[in-house]
Amino acid sequence: MKRYLICTLTAFFSLAGLAHAGERSAITIASEGASPPWDYIDENGALVGFDIDVGNELCARMKLQCTFVAQDWDGIIPGLLVKKYDAIMAGMSITEKRKKSISFSLPYAVAANQIVMRKALGLPPGDVTAKLNLTDLDATKKQVIDDLRESLKGKTLGVLRSSNSEAVVQELFGDIADVRSYDSQENLKLDLTSERIDGGLGDRLVWKQFLDTPEGKAVAFFGPELSGGTWGPGVGVGLRKEDADLAEAFDKAIEASIEDGALGKISQKWFGADISPELGK
């Protein structure tokens, strides 16, 4: 069955890739370029990372020439809406709030988020391998959150501005902690290592890469991996609502690349783990 599906989809893209992308021949994709390993700018000034590799894979399947451009996070959706580019691939979670202004492809990645704190604070980190889905909170989940609140009371937490992490921190800890928002992950990490803030919340895989550097040795994961709730079902391609043809083409390319394992291989390259979604989930 899998082999039949792969062959069918391969034939589809070979014969009708452009037809399902509105007869386009090229598109421009925006990425933040500041959240390794999702996306960053290398020593040659080029955009690289997981998002860029996935974008190139999907564009090849859609028979489209793709150009990537860097765009600051807090202007990335406005830039799409004024047609500076055609799509966003920047580790952007699919959320109901964002869907009010843009549409999304199917998820092409599923990743957790996590709090980090400076080790010098001496806070017991708890079970950092535990997983807490914030969808449908029950008594047990609420107790975990209450314990986190007690530990983080009076602390200063950094988050990326206009991110889901900002919304989650404000919702869960905004009344007991000082929340500071940053225009880039790099500036957040700089304040963290300079001890101007106590910790932060963000993408676990971005944090992991940072913690493995000399600058990140004084910081550690704190509390469980967080998912669901405001973060939604996963990471998708952001698109204008009127570009339904392009959304359909991305969906078909994502399904095919999950099915034949291409997304899993790209995940392993950048994260050392397969974060590709399961089909039908």
N, C-alpha and C positions, 0 to 999 in steps of 0.2 A: 504493500500500500504506500509506504514512504517513497519507494523508488518511483512508483507511478506518478505520485504527486510532484516529485522533483522534476521528472521529465516533462510533465504537463506544464508546470510553471516556467521551466526553461524555454520551452517552445513558445509559451505566451509572450515572454519578454523579447525573444528573438524576432517574433513576427509583429508584435503590437505594442512595444514599449512606449513609443512616442504617442500613439493614439490615446493611451491612458494617462498621458501627462499633458493633455491639451495641445498636442502637436508642438510642444516646446522642443528646443534642441539644447538649451542650456539654462541653468538656474544658478543663483547665488545663495549661499548658505552662511548665516552668521553664527559665530561661536565666541564665547567670552575670551578665551585665550589666557585665562588666569587661574584655572582650577585643575592642575595636573593630578592624576593622569587622564582626566576626562578631556581636557583641552588646554594647551599652553603654547607659548611662542618659544621656539628653540633658539640656539645660538646664531642661526642663520636668518632669524627674523621670520621664520615660517610657522604657520599654525600646524600643530601636530597633536596627537593624542587619540584616545579611544573614539571620541565623537567624529573626528576627522576621518579616521580609518573606516568607521561604520558608514559615514556619509559617502565616501568614495565607493564602498562596496554597493550601497543601495543605488547610487547614481549609475554605476556600471550596469546593474540589472535593469534599470529604467531606460537605458540607452541615452542618458543625459550627460552633458559636460557640466561639471560642477566647479564653481569657484568659491573658495572660503574667504570670509572677511572677519576681522576681529571687531567686537562691539562690547562696550562696557555693559555690565549686567543690568544696571538700573535703567538703561535706555534700549534694551534689546527688544522688548515687545513693541514699544513705540516705533522703533526703526522698521520693524516688520509691517506695521499698520500703515506707515507712510511710504511703503514700497522701496525702501533702501535695499532690500534683499527679499528673497522669496521664501525662505525657511529658516528656522532656528534649530541648531543642534548644539546644545550647551549643557548637557546633563539636566535638562529642565523637566521637572516632575509634572505629570498631568494632574491638574487640580480643577475643581469646580469653579473656583474664583477665576483662574486664567481662562477657562472655557467660556466665560462671559464675553471675552474680547477676541479670543483667537480659537482656532480648532487644533486638534492634535491627531497625529497618526496613531496607530497601535503602539504600545510600548516596545522599545527595542532594548531596554535594560531595566533591571529591578535591583535597587541598591538601598542599603540601610543607612541611617544617620546615627550619630552618637555624640555625646558630650565628651569633651576633654577638659582636664583641669591641670594646673601646675602642681607638680609633685611636692614642692616645698610647702604647700598648704597642709599636707598631712591628712587629707581626707581619705577615709577608707573607700576604695573604688567600687566595692561590691562585686557582683558577678558580671564582668564586662563581656562575657560570651552569651549571656541571657538575651532573649529577644522579647520586645514588648511592642505589640501591635496596638496602636492608639485608636483603632476602629472598635466601636462597641465596648466601651470601658465597663468592666465588671468590678466587683469589690476587691478582688485580688490585684487587678491592674491599678486601681485607685490607691491601694496601699503602697504599691511600688512608687507611684508618683508622689504620694505624701512623704515617703522616706527621702526621695530626691529633694523635695522642697525643703525639708528640714536641714539637709546637708548644704544646700545652696543658698540658704537664707543670708542676706547681706553681702553675697558675693557679686562680682562684676562679670557679666557674660557677654561675649562678642558674637555677632552673627552677621551674615552677609545681607546687606540692605535689599529689600524687595524679594527676599527668598522665603521659602516655606519654613525654613528654620527660624527666621525672624518671627513669623506668625506663631509657631509652636512655642518658642521661648516666651513670647509675650502672653500667650494663653496660659501656659503652665506655671511660669515663674515670674511674670512681669510685676506682680505685686509684692514679691519678697526679694527680688534681686535687681541690680542695676543693669539694664540691658543697653548695650552700645552697638549701633549698626555701622557697618563698614561698606565702602564702595567696592572693595575687592578683597578676595581671600588673602592676598599677599599682605595687605595692610593690617588685616585682622591678626595674621600670624606674627607680624612684626610687633604689634602691641602685646601679644601674648608672651613672646620671648623676652620682651623688654619689661615684663611684669606690670604693665599698665592696666591689664585686665587679668582676671583669675582663671578664666576658661572660656569655652565657647561651644556652640552646637553647629554641626554641619555634616556634610557627606562623609560617611565613615571611611571610604576608600581614599578620599582626598586627605583626610586626617592621617590615615595609616602611612601614606607616602611621606608626609611631613614628620611623623614620629620616628621614622627610620633615618632621618637626617641628623647631623650633629646639633643643629639648631632646635630640633624637636625632642632631644633627650630629656629635657626638664619637664616634659608634658606627658600625660598618660590618659588613656581612655578612662571614662568615669560612668558607671551605671550601664544599663542594658543597651543593646542596639534598638533603635526606635524606627518604626515604620507605620504605614497606614495613616488613618486620620487625614490631616491636612495634606500629607504627602501624596495621597492618591495611589493609583495602581502601578506606577512606574514612570520611567523616563520616555518621553516621546518627541517626535519632530513637531515643532510649533509652526503653524501655517495660518494664512488668512482664511477666514470662513468662506469666502467666495471661491477659493481655489480647491473645490471638491475633487476635481480631476487629478490634481497633484497629490492630494491626500490619499486617493484611491491607489495611485501608482506607488506611493511610499508603503501603504499597507501591504500590497501584494509583494513588494520587494522584501519587506521585513519578514513576512510569513515564510517566504522561500528561503531567506538566509538563516532563519531559525531552524527550519526543517532540515536543511542540508548541513548544518553545523558551522556555517561561516561566521555567524555572530559569536558562537561559543569560542571559536579559535581567536577572534579578535579580543574577546574578553580575557582569555588566558594570557595573551601577549601583554596586555596593559595592566591587568589586575591580579594575575596569577590564580584566577577563579572564573568560573562561568557565571556571569550575571545576566545571561540572556533569558527572556521570559519563556514560560511554557506555552505552547500553542493551545488556544482554547481557554486560557486562564484570564 
